[in-house]
Amino acid sequence: MSPASEKGSAQLVQSLVKQIVQAVDEKDFSKADNLREELILKEPTALSEIIKTDSIIEEAKTAALDKEHLATWHKLYENLSEEEVNCLFYSMKKVVVPARKRILAHGGMNKKLFFIDKGQVTVYLPKEEKNIVIAQLGRGDLLGEYTFATISLCSASVVSSTDVELRYLENDVALSWFDKQPVLYEKIIQFCNEHGRIEQILRSKKLEKRTNRRFSAKGLITGVLLTGEGTRTDSVIKGVLSDISLSGCCFDTRISKQETARAMLAKHFHFTMKREISGKQVQRQMAGKVVKVSSHLHGDYSLHVRFIKLIDEEWLKPFVIS
């Protein structure tokens, strides 16, 4: 490198470090992180400055943490490293929800994990044209943990009883952590499974979502994706039936990417089920909505479907394993 190039490189490093320090002083940590990424990209040999700015940013982030929030969620944060604490805290967004506002809707989509810092919410389940209140939750409780930890629709509705101060983490943001904090996402999922209350309450009150008995099933199933207007598309998914009921079914399939599996949620399909019995092909057709996607190993998934309308016992009999 020529003396002129070296001088230009040094000036760029000095300028970026100065901008990083200024962003930290202004508590604009997102900007500081982006500037440090720029420093790494443009001047990868400036190791001393790269390490120094990382320390400056992390120390400032730690000093600016909301101590009251940390105390409320100490069971979560005590199992995280300093870098993981900062990554989680500064990935969340803070919001105040006024009283009597719906936060989650039963059967609806949700890609956020909510941490209640202040206030109270009411959890209820629509059933037989009535709203059954199942819990009152408040400070230190999670919301949306079921849909965050699984690919599924909301199992209950939630409305704010008072003004509610909460922070939320978007699933897409959490999935972007893998390069920086590869185990943090799994720690959050584990915390959801251990401390989420809504699913536990539903089970304890015997308010499980299934109302019809499910039978082990055998057969092949093909689903054609429908548009919002009910028109068939060219997108097709195939699988093997695992169980069936009067209101829905579950089948196993292979999907190469988790994003594709997640995109299946809440989509409507026209399904064709086939099974050969005594040399004869039995076929049934029904439209349904994907309400949950269960992930297994190596791209194996189970899709849980709720039929658009109830079927009768004669309809499903050929697919039931006796």
C-alpha positions in Angstrom: 0.0 0.0 0.0 1.4 3.4 -1.0 1.8 6.1 1.7 -1.1 8.0 0.2 -3.3 5.0 0.5 -2.2 4.3 4.0 -3.0 7.9 5.0 -6.5 7.6 3.4 -7.1 4.3 5.2 -6.1 5.8 8.5 -8.3 8.8 8.0 -11.3 6.6 7.2 -10.7 4.5 10.3 -10.4 7.6 12.4 -13.6 9.1 10.9 -15.6 5.9 11.5 -14.4 5.5 15.1 -15.4 9.2 15.7 -18.9 8.6 14.2 -19.3 5.5 16.3 -18.4 7.2 19.5 -20.8 10.1 18.7 -23.6 7.6 17.9 -23.0 5.9 21.3 -23.1 9.2 23.1 -26.5 9.9 21.5 -27.6 6.4 22.5 -28.3 5.6 18.8 -27.0 2.1 19.2 -28.4 0.8 15.9 -26.4 3.5 14.0 -23.3 2.7 16.1 -23.6 -1.0 15.2 -24.1 -0.2 11.5 -21.0 2.1 11.5 -18.9 -0.7 13.2 -20.1 -3.1 10.5 -18.9 -0.6 7.9 -15.6 -0.4 9.7 -15.2 -4.1 9.6 -16.1 -4.3 5.9 -13.9 -1.4 4.7 -11.0 -1.8 7.1 -10.8 -5.4 8.2 -7.2 -5.0 9.3 -8.0 -2.3 11.8 -8.3 -4.9 14.5 -7.5 -2.6 17.4 -10.2 -0.1 16.5 -12.7 -2.9 15.7 -12.2 -4.5 19.2 -12.2 -1.1 20.9 -15.4 0.1 19.3 -17.1 -3.2 20.1 -16.2 -2.7 23.8 -17.4 0.9 23.7 -20.8 0.0 22.2 -21.4 -3.0 24.5 -20.5 -1.1 27.7 -22.8 1.8 26.7 -25.6 -0.6 25.9 -25.3 -2.3 29.2 -25.3 1.1 31.1 -28.4 2.2 29.3 -30.5 -0.9 30.0 -33.9 -0.4 31.6 -33.2 -1.7 35.1 -36.9 -2.0 36.0 -37.5 -4.2 32.9 -34.4 -6.3 33.8 -35.7 -6.9 37.4 -39.2 -7.9 36.1 -37.6 -10.4 33.7 -34.6 -11.5 35.8 -35.4 -15.2 35.2 -34.9 -14.6 31.5 -31.8 -12.3 31.6 -29.9 -14.2 34.4 -29.3 -17.0 31.9 -27.9 -14.8 29.2 -24.4 -13.4 28.6 -23.8 -9.6 28.5 -23.8 -9.7 24.7 -27.0 -11.8 24.6 -28.7 -9.4 27.1 -27.9 -6.4 24.9 -28.9 -8.2 21.7 -32.3 -9.2 23.1 -33.1 -5.9 24.8 -32.1 -3.7 21.9 -34.0 -6.0 19.4 -37.2 -5.3 21.2 -39.6 -2.4 20.6 -41.5 -0.7 23.4 -45.2 0.2 23.1 -48.1 1.3 25.4 -51.4 -0.2 24.5 -54.5 1.7 25.8 -57.2 -0.1 27.7 -59.8 -2.2 25.9 -57.6 -2.7 22.8 -57.2 -6.2 21.3 -53.7 -7.4 21.2 -54.1 -11.0 19.9 -57.1 -12.6 18.1 -58.0 -16.3 18.5 -57.2 -18.0 15.2 -55.3 -15.1 13.9 -51.7 -14.6 12.8 -49.0 -13.4 15.2 -45.2 -13.1 14.7 -44.4 -11.2 17.9 -43.4 -12.2 21.4 -44.8 -9.8 24.0 -43.2 -9.1 27.4 -45.7 -7.3 29.8 -43.8 -4.7 31.9 -46.9 -3.0 33.4 -50.7 -3.3 33.3 -53.2 -6.1 32.9 -54.7 -8.0 30.1 -57.7 -10.4 29.8 -57.3 -13.7 28.0 -60.5 -15.2 26.6 -61.6 -18.0 24.2 -64.5 -17.6 21.8 -66.7 -20.7 22.3 -70.2 -21.4 21.1 -70.8 -17.7 20.4 -69.6 -16.6 23.8 -66.3 -15.3 25.2 -65.0 -17.4 28.0 -62.5 -15.5 30.2 -59.7 -17.9 31.1 -57.1 -15.7 32.7 -55.9 -12.3 33.8 -52.2 -11.7 33.1 -49.9 -8.8 34.0 -46.4 -7.8 34.8 -43.9 -10.5 34.1 -46.2 -12.5 31.8 -45.6 -13.4 28.2 -48.1 -13.1 25.3 -47.8 -14.8 21.9 -45.3 -17.4 23.2 -47.2 -20.2 21.5 -47.1 -18.7 18.0 -43.6 -17.5 18.5 -42.2 -20.9 19.5 -44.3 -22.8 16.9 -45.7 -22.2 13.5 -49.3 -21.8 14.5 -52.3 -19.5 14.9 -53.3 -17.8 18.1 -54.9 -20.2 20.6 -56.8 -17.4 22.4 -57.7 -13.8 22.2 -56.1 -11.1 24.4 -57.4 -7.6 25.2 -55.9 -4.9 27.4 -57.8 -4.4 30.7 -55.8 -1.3 31.6 -53.1 0.7 29.8 -50.4 -1.9 29.2 -46.7 -1.2 28.8 -45.0 -3.9 27.0 -42.0 -4.7 24.8 -42.2 -7.0 21.8 -39.8 -9.1 19.8 -40.5 -9.9 16.1 -39.8 -13.4 15.0 -38.0 -12.3 11.9 -35.6 -10.2 14.0 -34.9 -13.1 16.3 -34.2 -15.4 13.4 -31.6 -12.9 12.2 -29.5 -13.5 15.3 -27.9 -16.8 14.2 -24.6 -15.2 12.9 -24.1 -12.9 16.0 -25.7 -14.9 18.8 -26.3 -18.5 17.6 -27.8 -19.9 20.8 -29.9 -16.9 21.9 -33.0 -17.9 19.8 -33.0 -21.3 21.4 -32.8 -19.8 24.9 -35.8 -17.6 24.1 -37.8 -20.6 22.9 -36.8 -22.6 26.0 -38.0 -19.7 28.2 -41.3 -19.6 26.3 -41.8 -23.3 26.8 -41.0 -23.1 30.5 -42.8 -19.8 31.4 -45.6 -19.4 28.9 -48.9 -19.6 30.8 -51.8 -19.5 28.2 -51.4 -23.0 26.9 -51.0 -24.4 30.4 -54.2 -22.6 31.4 -56.1 -23.9 28.4 -55.0 -27.5 29.3 -55.8 -27.1 33.0 -59.3 -25.8 32.3 -59.7 -28.6 29.7 -60.3 -26.0 26.9 -58.2 -27.7 24.3 -58.9 -26.6 20.8 -59.9 -30.1 19.5 -63.6 -30.8 19.8 -63.8 -33.9 17.6 -62.0 -37.3 18.2 -59.1 -37.9 15.9 -58.3 -41.2 14.3 -55.1 -42.6 12.9 -55.4 -42.4 9.2 -53.8 -43.8 6.0 -53.7 -42.4 2.5 -52.2 -39.8 0.2 -53.2 -36.2 0.2 -52.6 -33.4 -2.4 -53.4 -29.8 -1.6 -53.8 -27.0 -4.2 -53.2 -23.5 -2.9 -56.2 -21.2 -3.2 -56.2 -17.4 -3.6 -58.1 -15.2 -1.2 -61.0 -15.3 -3.7 -60.9 -19.1 -3.7 -59.3 -19.6 -7.1 -56.9 -22.4 -7.6 -53.2 -21.6 -8.1 -50.3 -23.6 -9.5 -48.8 -24.2 -6.1 -49.3 -27.8 -4.9 -48.2 -29.7 -1.8 -48.3 -33.5 -1.3 -48.1 -35.6 1.8 -49.2 -38.7 3.7 -52.1 -38.7 6.1 -51.4 -39.3 9.7 -54.7 -38.6 11.4 -58.2 -37.3 10.6 -61.4 -36.2 12.4 -64.8 -34.7 11.4 -63.3 -31.2 11.6 -59.8 -31.6 10.2 -56.7 -33.7 9.4 -53.0 -33.8 9.8 -50.5 -35.0 7.2 -46.7 -35.4 6.9 -44.7 -33.7 4.2 -41.3 -32.4 3.3 -40.5 -28.7 3.0 -37.0 -27.6 2.2 -37.1 -24.2 3.9 -38.6 -23.0 7.2 -39.7 -19.8 5.5 -41.8 -21.8 3.1 -43.3 -23.9 5.9 -44.2 -20.7 7.8 -45.8 -19.2 4.7 -48.2 -22.2 4.7 -49.8 -21.0 7.9 -53.4 -19.7 7.6 -53.5 -20.5 3.8 -56.5 -22.2 2.3 -56.1 -25.3 0.1 -58.3 -27.6 -1.9 -57.4 -31.1 -0.7 -57.8 -34.4 -2.5 -57.3 -37.6 -0.4 -56.8 -41.0 -1.9 -56.5 -44.5 -0.6 -56.6 -47.9 -2.3 -58.9 -50.4 -0.6 -59.3 -54.0 -2.0 -57.9 -52.9 -5.3 -60.3 -49.9 -5.6 -59.3 -46.2 -5.4 -61.3 -44.2 -2.9 -61.1 -40.4 -3.3 -62.5 -37.5 -1.2 -62.2 -33.8 -1.7 -62.5 -30.9 0.8 -61.2 -27.4 1.3 -59.3 -26.5 4.5 -57.1 -24.0 6.2 -53.7 -24.7 7.6 -53.8 -23.9 11.4 -50.5 -25.2 12.5 -47.2 -26.4 11.1 -45.1 -28.8 13.2 -41.4 -29.0 12.5 -39.4 -32.3 12.7 -35.9 -33.1 11.7 -34.3 -32.6 8.3 -37.1 -30.8 6.5 -39.9 -33.1 7.7 -43.1 -31.2 8.7 -46.6 -32.0 9.8 -49.4 -29.7 8.5 -52.5 -29.5 10.7 -55.7 -28.6 8.7 -59.1 -27.4 9.8 -61.8 -28.2 7.2 -64.0 -25.4 6.0 -67.1 -27.4 7.1 -67.6 -30.5 9.2 -67.6 -33.9 7.4 -69.6 -36.9 8.3 -68.4 -40.3 9.6 -69.1 -42.0 6.3 -66.8 -39.5 4.5 -63.8 -40.2 6.6 -64.3 -44.0 7.2 -62.1 -45.1 4.2 -59.1 -43.4 5.6 -59.4 -44.5 9.3 -57.0 -47.2 10.4 -59.0 -49.7 12.3 
